[in-house]
Amino acid sequence: MIPVQAAPLWAYGIGASFAVAAGRQLQWWERSVRGEGVRTRSRAANPYLALTVLHAALLLAPTGVYLLWQNPAWATMQVARDHDGVWAGFALFHVGSVVVGALLGFLAARLFVLVGAGYWGYLQAVAGYFLLFFTLIHGWDGSGYRRLLSADPRAYAGWSADGAVNGVLGFATSGTFLALLVFGTAVIGTMLLAEIGWLVEGWRLPGAAADLKVPRLLAVVIAGAGVYVLPFAGALGASVLVRLLGWWLGLGLFAAAAGAVLLPARSPVRRLYGLVGVPDGHWLVEPEEAKPGPGPGPGPGPGSGVRTSRPG
């Protein structure tokens, strides 16, 4: 439901944010899969992975293909003027890139979450959304937002003469904008419901009470700001620096500033991330609440999610 240049980037960000939101469940799933040191079920049966792929395949990809057919100019950021400018196989490539992007984002963030580096899994989502917003705001020639807010090539060409306000108003009254409203309700609504629902589900699991440092509603707000607002602000700042200083110097300065904000152990972003209650331990480390107490009784079974031995 967004231009094809940015769709795989959005899919990657969604996949990564889904994995981080379900981080605690993914760790418990890994314990149950391994059981007593023997894998008891396929990783492909992971419901969170399956739902991520379904979201991309049933919502992101079809809505993108519809807009590519309805308005090829807008869907390609004014690169193609009409259907004659779009190769038929490009639609297939678009669908595949969206599904693969979501899958890669989920698997990359999942890997970090499982080994106790959940913050780096979160940075996968930040990177995906930053590239998405930078593509839409700046693009490859500095006119990304004009390409995005133009319903057709004539409107894009008329930005200089008509002005920004008339350009935005013209796009807001177009059929493409109406389609975006309808599709956005389904795609973004489902995405937010999944992310918030999985966060809340994870907070009910053992160990979450010690990791969650703020009320749940505030944690949801912090998580949303970290995944969406921070990358948008970064993309906007990067675009300004590139316009003022050029590509090399602007992006170099932005990279240095982003590294200072995101990477140090005591950075503000790390501190905020630590409040949300996403697990920061290895999947082998069993939560204290889940450890069996002393006394006789049968031990946990392979599917219980409780480890009693290290896998071989």
Backbone hydrogen bonds, N-H to C=O, Kabsch-Sander energy under -0.5 kcal/mol:
donor,donor_aa,acceptor,acceptor_aa,energy
4,V,75,A,-3.1
6,A,3,P,-1.4
7,A,3,P,-1.4
10,W,6,A,-2.2
11,A,7,A,-2.5
12,Y,8,P,-2.2
13,G,9,L,-2.1
14,I,10,W,-2.7
15,G,11,A,-2.7
16,A,12,Y,-2.4
17,S,13,G,-2.5
18,F,14,I,-2.5
19,A,15,G,-1.9
20,V,16,A,-2.2
21,A,17,S,-2.4
22,A,18,F,-1.9
23,G,20,V,-1.7
26,L,22,A,-2.5
27,Q,23,G,-1.8
28,W,24,R,-1.9
29,W,25,Q,-2.7
30,E,26,L,-2.1
31,R,27,Q,-1.8
32,S,28,W,-2.3
33,V,29,W,-2.5
34,R,30,E,-2.1
35,G,31,R,-2.3
37,G,34,R,-0.7
38,V,34,R,-1.3
40,T,33,V,-3.5
45,A,42,S,-1.3
46,N,43,R,-1.9
50,A,46,N,-2.2
51,L,47,P,-2.4
52,T,48,Y,-1.7
53,V,49,L,-2.2
54,L,50,A,-2.3
55,H,51,L,-2.2
56,A,52,T,-1.9
57,A,53,V,-2.8
58,L,54,L,-3.0
59,L,55,H,-1.5
60,L,55,H,-1.8
61,A,56,A,-2.9
63,T,59,L,-1.7
64,G,60,L,-1.7
65,V,61,A,-2.3
66,Y,62,P,-2.4
67,L,63,T,-2.1
68,L,64,G,-1.9
69,W,65,V,-1.9
70,Q,66,Y,-3.1
71,N,67,L,-2.8
75,A,71,N,-2.5
76,T,72,P,-1.4
77,M,74,W,-1.8
78,Q,73,A,-4.2
79,V,76,T,-1.0
85,G,82,D,-1.5
86,V,83,H,-1.6
87,W,85,G,-0.5
90,F,87,W,-1.8
91,A,87,W,-0.5
91,A,88,A,-1.2
92,L,88,A,-0.7
93,F,89,G,-2.2
94,H,90,F,-2.5
95,V,91,A,-2.2
96,G,92,L,-2.4
97,S,93,F,-2.6
98,V,94,H,-1.9
99,V,95,V,-2.0
100,V,96,G,-2.7
101,G,97,S,-2.2
102,A,98,V,-2.1
103,L,99,V,-2.2
104,L,100,V,-2.8
105,G,101,G,-2.4
106,F,102,A,-2.2
107,L,103,L,-2.6
108,A,104,L,-2.6
109,A,105,G,-2.1
110,R,106,F,-2.7
111,L,107,L,-2.1
112,F,108,A,-1.6
113,V,109,A,-2.5
114,L,110,R,-2.7
115,V,111,L,-1.6
116,G,113,V,-1.2
116,G,281,G,-0.5
117,A,112,F,-3.0
120,W,117,A,-1.0
121,G,117,A,-1.2
122,Y,118,G,-2.3
123,L,119,Y,-1.8
124,Q,120,W,-0.9
124,Q,121,G,-0.6
125,A,121,G,-1.1
126,V,122,Y,-2.0
127,A,123,L,-2.7
128,G,124,Q,-2.2
129,Y,125,A,-2.5
130,F,126,V,-2.6
131,L,127,A,-2.4
132,L,128,G,-1.9
133,F,129,Y,-2.8
134,F,130,F,-2.7
135,T,131,L,-2.1
136,L,132,L,-1.9
137,I,133,F,-2.7
138,H,134,F,-2.6
139,G,134,F,-2.1
141,D,138,H,-0.5
142,G,138,H,-0.9
144,G,138,H,-1.7
145,Y,137,I,-1.8
147,R,143,S,-2.4
148,L,144,G,-2.4
149,L,145,Y,-2.1
150,S,147,R,-1.0
156,Y,152,D,-2.1
157,A,153,P,-2.5
158,G,154,R,-1.3
159,W,156,Y,-1.1
162,D,158,G,-3.2
163,G,159,W,-2.2
167,G,163,G,-1.9
168,V,164,A,-2.6
169,L,165,V,-2.6
170,G,166,N,-2.4
171,F,167,G,-1.9
172,A,168,V,-2.5
173,T,169,L,-1.0
174,S,171,F,-1.7
178,L,174,S,-1.5
179,A,175,G,-2.3
180,L,176,T,-2.1
181,L,177,F,-2.0
182,V,178,L,-2.0
183,F,179,A,-2.8
184,G,180,L,-2.8
185,T,181,L,-1.6
186,A,182,V,-1.3
187,V,183,F,-3.2
188,I,184,G,-1.8
189,G,184,G,-0.9
189,G,185,T,-0.7
190,T,186,A,-1.9
191,M,187,V,-2.0
192,L,188,I,-2.7
193,L,189,G,-2.3
194,A,190,T,-2.2
195,E,191,M,-2.4
196,I,192,L,-2.7
197,G,193,L,-2.4
198,W,194,A,-2.6
199,L,195,E,-2.0
200,V,196,I,-2.6
201,E,197,G,-2.3
202,G,198,W,-2.3
203,W,199,L,-1.9
204,R,200,V,-0.6
204,R,201,E,-0.9
205,L,202,G,-1.5
208,A,205,L,-1.8
211,D,207,G,-1.1
212,L,208,A,-2.8
213,K,211,D,-0.7
213,K,275,L,-1.5
214,V,275,L,-0.8
219,A,215,P,-2.4
220,V,216,R,-2.3
221,V,217,L,-1.9
222,I,218,L,-2.6
223,A,219,A,-2.6
224,G,220,V,-2.5
225,A,221,V,-2.4
226,G,222,I,-2.3
227,V,223,A,-1.8
228,Y,224,G,-2.6
229,V,224,G,-0.9
230,L,225,A,-2.7
232,F,228,Y,-1.7
233,A,229,V,-2.7
234,G,230,L,-2.4
235,A,231,P,-2.7
236,L,232,F,-2.4
237,G,233,A,-2.5
238,A,234,G,-2.8
239,S,235,A,-2.2
240,V,236,L,-2.0
241,L,237,G,-2.4
242,V,238,A,-2.5
243,R,239,S,-2.2
244,L,240,V,-2.0
245,L,241,L,-3.2
246,G,242,V,-1.8
250,G,246,G,-2.0
251,L,247,W,-2.5
252,G,248,W,-2.0
253,L,249,L,-2.4
254,F,250,G,-2.2
255,A,251,L,-2.7
256,A,252,G,-1.9
257,A,253,L,-2.1
258,A,254,F,-3.0
259,G,255,A,-2.4
260,A,256,A,-1.8
261,V,257,A,-1.6
262,L,258,A,-2.5
263,L,259,G,-2.2
267,S,264,P,-1.7
269,V,261,V,-0.8
271,R,267,S,-1.9
272,L,268,P,-2.3
273,Y,269,V,-2.5
274,G,270,R,-2.1
275,L,272,L,-1.3
276,V,272,L,-0.5
276,V,273,Y,-1.3
277,G,211,D,-0.5
278,V,273,Y,-0.5
283,W,114,L,-2.8
285,V,282,H,-1.5
286,E,284,L,-0.8
290,A,287,P,-1.2
291,K,287,P,-0.6
291,K,288,E,-1.2
304,S,301,G,-1.7
312,G,37,G,-0.5
